[in-house]
Amino acid sequence: MSEEKELTRGEQLRRALVYERKNGWDRLDAEEGAALEAYCTGYKQFLDAGKTERECVDRAIAQAEAKAHGCPVGDVHYHEVGALDAVADVTGVCYALHLLQPERVVVSPIHVGSGTVRCAHGVMPVPAPATANLLTGVPIYGGAVQGELCTPTGAALLTHFAASFGPMPVMSVEAAGVGIGTKTFEQANCVRAFLGETADETNGEIVELVCNIDDMTPEALAFASARLLDLGALDVYTVPGTMKKGRPGHVLTVLCRREQEGEMARQVLAQTTTNGLRVRRCGKYFLTPGAGEAATQWGPVRVKWARGFGVTHCKPEYDDVARLAREHGVPFQQVQTDAVRNLPAEGEETR
């Protein structure tokens, strides 16, 4: 098989498969068998990589189609989910992101196009019903371009992987990719992706829900604050203040993630007496948390870490320090000092 050394691995695989069908697997020579085995192994790894992500994207498309047709997911005709180009798009994107492992994906507002599009069920307005369902809550826009610029497959992929939608962040670009469509429009039919490191910017977003309260008892307000934490708020706190007519009251602030904003606002209105609240969408800086353990002469103490921006914070767990101090009859500060003295080296903590 010396002449096949110049062949591509794909051609080697094809010939090996043809030979195997004709003569049996046991008649493959060593090089043919190695090529076939390598390709089968690589293909399996390709399918396994990003499998969970693919299933989530396919499920989202099916649910959007079912909603558009007004039927259960099981009754959907999979002209979109099962189309070969859709399968290739979903598999390829999921595999690419599996390889890249980006910390965060930011997507610009989505240009959906305008006019109409012909699909399996006739002529539909742009965006198509399934696409519109998938893009609920996502910033989109139309424009002068006539035609469909975002399909259900594209919408499902973008909404599944995007951590946020907005302008391109300040970043140091390491690589750029571009995909060109075959359809001709008045402007370039392409999509671009940039991979890079963000520089000197906030590393997250957070929402503040704020309201003034002057007609709740301390017990009721404390209960409401505890309930909001139980319901998923990142933090809840109150600050004393003077309200209208000189009444003493409190300014209640609830911190939550962007995707929690609507539900958490509803919960603030339900759990308190306020008739309205203010929303502040903020960038935030935060250190990456971690955890470890410090050995003291009285026993181990859990330690909380926070690192980032060249800064490291660490603090022994209060409950552990207090327990050891009580059990051994020593001052709290003595146990805490010993724990700080024996903190593990950087990189030894467990997340």
C-alpha positions in Angstrom: 0.0 0.0 0.0 3.0 2.3 -0.5 1.2 4.4 -3.2 -1.5 5.3 -0.6 1.0 7.0 1.7 0.4 10.1 -0.4 -3.4 9.9 -0.1 -5.4 11.9 2.4 -6.5 10.1 5.5 -10.1 10.5 4.3 -9.3 8.6 1.1 -7.5 6.0 3.1 -10.6 5.5 5.2 -12.8 5.3 2.2 -10.7 2.6 0.6 -10.4 0.7 3.8 -14.1 0.6 4.2 -14.6 -0.5 0.6 -12.0 -3.3 1.1 -13.6 -4.4 4.4 -17.0 -4.7 2.8 -15.6 -6.9 0.0 -13.1 -9.0 1.8 -13.8 -8.8 5.5 -12.3 -6.9 8.4 -9.6 -9.5 9.1 -8.1 -9.0 5.6 -7.2 -5.3 6.2 -3.4 -4.7 6.3 -1.9 -2.9 9.2 -2.0 0.6 7.6 -5.5 0.3 6.4 -6.7 -1.0 9.7 -4.9 1.8 11.6 -6.5 4.5 9.3 -9.9 3.0 9.8 -9.5 2.7 13.6 -8.2 6.3 13.9 -11.1 7.7 11.9 -13.7 5.7 13.9 -12.1 6.8 17.1 -11.9 10.4 16.0 -15.5 10.4 14.7 -16.8 9.0 18.0 -14.9 11.7 19.9 -16.4 14.3 17.6 -19.9 13.1 18.3 -19.3 12.8 22.1 -17.9 16.3 22.3 -20.6 18.8 23.0 -23.3 16.2 23.0 -25.2 17.8 25.9 -25.1 21.2 24.2 -26.4 19.7 20.9 -29.3 18.1 22.7 -30.2 21.4 24.4 -30.1 23.3 21.1 -32.1 20.7 19.3 -34.7 20.6 22.1 -35.0 24.4 21.9 -35.6 24.3 18.2 -38.2 21.6 18.6 -40.0 23.5 21.4 -40.0 26.7 19.3 -41.5 24.8 16.3 -44.1 23.1 18.5 -45.2 26.5 19.9 -45.4 27.9 16.3 -47.5 25.0 15.2 -49.6 24.9 18.4 -48.9 21.2 19.0 -46.9 19.0 21.4 -43.2 18.6 20.7 -43.7 15.0 19.8 -46.0 16.0 17.0 -43.6 18.4 15.3 -42.5 17.7 11.8 -38.7 18.0 12.1 -38.1 19.8 8.8 -35.9 22.2 10.7 -34.5 20.0 13.5 -33.6 17.1 11.2 -32.5 19.0 8.1 -28.9 18.0 7.2 -27.6 21.6 7.1 -29.2 22.3 10.5 -27.6 19.1 12.0 -24.2 20.1 10.5 -24.5 23.7 11.9 -25.5 22.6 15.4 -22.9 19.9 15.6 -20.1 22.1 14.2 -20.8 25.0 16.4 -21.1 22.9 19.5 -17.9 21.1 18.7 -16.0 24.3 18.0 -17.1 25.9 21.3 -16.2 22.6 23.0 -12.7 23.0 21.7 -12.4 26.7 22.3 -13.9 26.6 25.9 -14.6 30.4 26.0 -15.2 31.8 29.5 -18.0 34.1 28.1 -19.8 34.5 24.8 -21.1 38.0 24.0 -23.5 38.4 21.0 -24.4 41.6 19.3 -28.0 42.5 18.8 -29.3 40.2 16.1 -30.2 41.4 12.6 -33.2 39.3 11.6 -33.8 40.8 8.2 -37.1 42.0 6.9 -39.9 41.1 4.4 -40.9 37.4 4.0 -39.4 34.0 3.6 -40.6 30.9 1.9 -40.5 27.8 4.2 -42.1 24.4 4.4 -45.4 25.9 5.3 -45.6 28.7 2.7 -44.6 32.3 2.8 -43.9 33.6 6.3 -43.0 37.1 7.7 -39.4 37.6 8.8 -38.5 36.5 11.4 -40.2 33.2 10.9 -42.5 32.1 13.8 -40.0 29.6 15.3 -37.2 32.1 15.1 -39.4 34.7 16.8 -40.2 32.3 19.6 -36.5 31.5 20.1 -35.5 35.2 20.2 -38.0 36.2 22.9 -36.3 38.5 25.3 -33.3 39.0 23.0 -32.4 42.4 21.4 -33.1 42.1 17.6 -33.6 44.6 14.8 -34.8 44.5 11.2 -33.5 47.0 8.6 -33.5 47.5 4.9 -32.1 44.0 4.0 -34.9 42.0 2.4 -34.8 38.4 3.4 -34.2 36.0 6.3 -30.9 36.8 8.1 -31.5 34.6 11.2 -32.9 31.1 11.0 -34.3 29.0 13.9 -31.0 27.1 14.0 -29.0 30.3 14.3 -31.4 31.7 16.9 -31.2 28.5 19.0 -27.4 28.5 18.9 -27.0 32.2 19.8 -29.5 32.1 22.6 -28.1 28.9 24.1 -24.4 30.0 24.2 -24.7 33.8 24.7 -24.0 35.0 28.2 -25.1 38.5 27.2 -26.2 40.6 24.2 -24.7 43.9 23.5 -21.8 45.8 21.9 -18.4 44.1 21.4 -16.5 44.5 24.7 -13.0 46.1 24.8 -10.7 43.2 24.2 -7.3 42.1 22.9 -8.2 40.0 19.8 -6.3 36.7 19.5 -8.1 35.3 16.5 -11.0 36.1 14.2 -13.3 33.8 12.1 -15.7 34.6 9.3 -18.5 32.6 7.7 -19.8 33.6 4.3 -23.4 32.7 3.2 -24.3 31.7 -0.4 -27.3 34.0 -0.8 -26.7 37.5 -2.2 -27.9 40.6 -0.4 -27.4 44.3 -0.7 -24.5 44.0 1.8 -22.0 41.3 2.8 -23.8 38.1 3.9 -21.4 37.0 6.6 -21.0 36.4 10.3 -17.8 37.1 12.3 -16.5 35.8 15.6 -13.7 37.2 17.6 -11.7 35.4 20.3 -9.7 37.4 22.8 -9.1 38.6 26.3 -11.1 41.4 27.8 -9.0 44.1 29.3 -9.6 46.4 32.2 -13.3 46.1 32.2 -16.0 44.8 34.5 -16.2 41.0 34.6 -19.9 40.7 35.1 -23.3 42.4 35.3 -25.7 42.7 38.1 -29.2 44.3 38.6 -30.2 46.4 41.6 -33.9 46.6 42.5 -34.5 49.4 44.9 -37.5 50.7 46.7 -38.4 52.9 49.7 -40.6 51.3 52.5 -42.1 53.2 55.5 -45.1 51.1 56.4 -43.7 47.7 57.3 -42.8 46.5 60.8 -39.1 45.4 61.4 -40.3 41.8 61.7 -42.2 41.9 58.4 -39.3 43.6 56.5 -36.8 41.1 58.0 -39.0 38.2 56.9 -39.4 39.7 53.4 -35.6 40.1 53.1 -35.1 36.5 54.1 -37.7 35.2 51.6 -36.1 37.2 48.8 -32.8 35.5 49.5 -34.5 32.1 49.6 -36.1 32.9 46.2 -32.7 33.4 44.6 -31.6 37.0 45.2 -27.8 37.4 45.4 -28.0 39.7 48.3 -30.7 41.8 50.1 -30.0 44.7 52.5 -31.8 47.7 54.0 -30.5 51.1 54.9 -32.5 53.4 57.3 -33.8 56.6 55.7 -36.3 59.4 56.1 -39.3 59.1 53.7 -41.9 61.6 52.7 -43.7 63.5 55.5 -40.6 62.9 57.6 -41.5 59.3 58.3 -38.7 56.9 59.3 -38.3 54.0 56.9 -35.9 51.8 55.0 -34.4 51.7 51.5 -34.5 48.1 50.4 -32.0 46.9 47.8 -32.1 43.5 46.2 -29.2 42.3 44.0 -29.9 39.7 41.3 -28.7 38.4 37.9 -30.0 40.0 34.7 -32.0 37.0 33.8 -33.7 37.1 37.3 -34.8 40.7 37.0 -38.4 40.2 36.0 -39.2 37.4 38.5 -37.3 39.1 41.3 -39.1 42.4 40.7 -42.4 40.5 41.0 -41.3 39.0 44.2 -40.3 42.3 45.7 -43.8 43.6 44.9 -45.4 40.5 46.4 -43.2 40.2 49.5 -43.3 43.9 50.6 -45.8 46.8 50.7 -44.1 48.9 48.0 -46.1 49.8 45.0 -43.1 50.3 42.7 -39.3 50.0 42.5 -36.3 51.3 40.6 -34.0 49.2 38.4 -30.3 49.8 38.0 -28.3 47.6 35.6 -24.7 47.8 36.7 -21.3 46.4 35.7 -19.4 44.8 38.5 -15.9 43.7 39.4 -15.5 40.6 41.5 -12.7 38.3 42.6 -13.0 34.6 41.7 -13.9 32.6 44.9 -12.3 29.4 46.0 -12.0 27.3 49.2 -9.2 25.4 51.0 -8.2 24.2 54.4 -5.7 25.3 56.9 -4.2 23.0 59.6 -4.0 24.3 63.1 -2.7 22.7 66.3 -6.4 22.2 67.3 -7.6 20.8 64.0 -8.4 21.8 60.4 -10.1 25.0 59.6 -11.9 25.7 56.3 -10.7 28.8 54.5 -12.4 31.0 51.9 -10.4 32.5 49.1 -11.0 35.3 46.5 -8.5 36.1 43.8 -8.3 38.3 40.7 -6.8 41.6 39.4 -3.6 40.8 41.2 -5.4 40.7 44.5 -5.9 37.8 47.0 -8.2 37.8 50.0 -8.5 34.9 52.4 -10.5 34.4 55.6 -10.8 31.4 57.9 -14.4 30.0 58.3 -15.9 31.6 61.4 -17.9 28.4 62.4 -14.8 26.2 62.3 -12.7 28.7 64.3 -15.5 29.2 66.9 -16.0 25.4 67.3 -12.3 24.7 67.9 -12.1 27.6 70.3 -15.0 26.3 72.3 -13.9 22.6 72.2 -10.3 23.4 73.4 -11.0 26.3 75.7 -8.8 28.8 73.8 -9.5 32.3 72.6 -11.1 32.7 69.2 -8.3 35.1 68.1 -5.7 32.5 68.9 -7.2 29.8 66.6 -7.8 32.4 63.9 -4.2 33.6 64.0 -2.9 30.0 63.8 -5.2 29.3 60.8 -4.0 32.4 59.0 -0.4 31.4 59.7 -0.9 28.0 58.1 -2.8 29.0 55.1 -2.1 26.7 52.0 0.0 28.0 49.3 -1.6 29.5 46.2 -3.0 26.9 43.9 -3.5 24.3 46.7 -7.1 25.3 47.4 -10.0 23.3 46.1 -12.8 25.0 44.2 
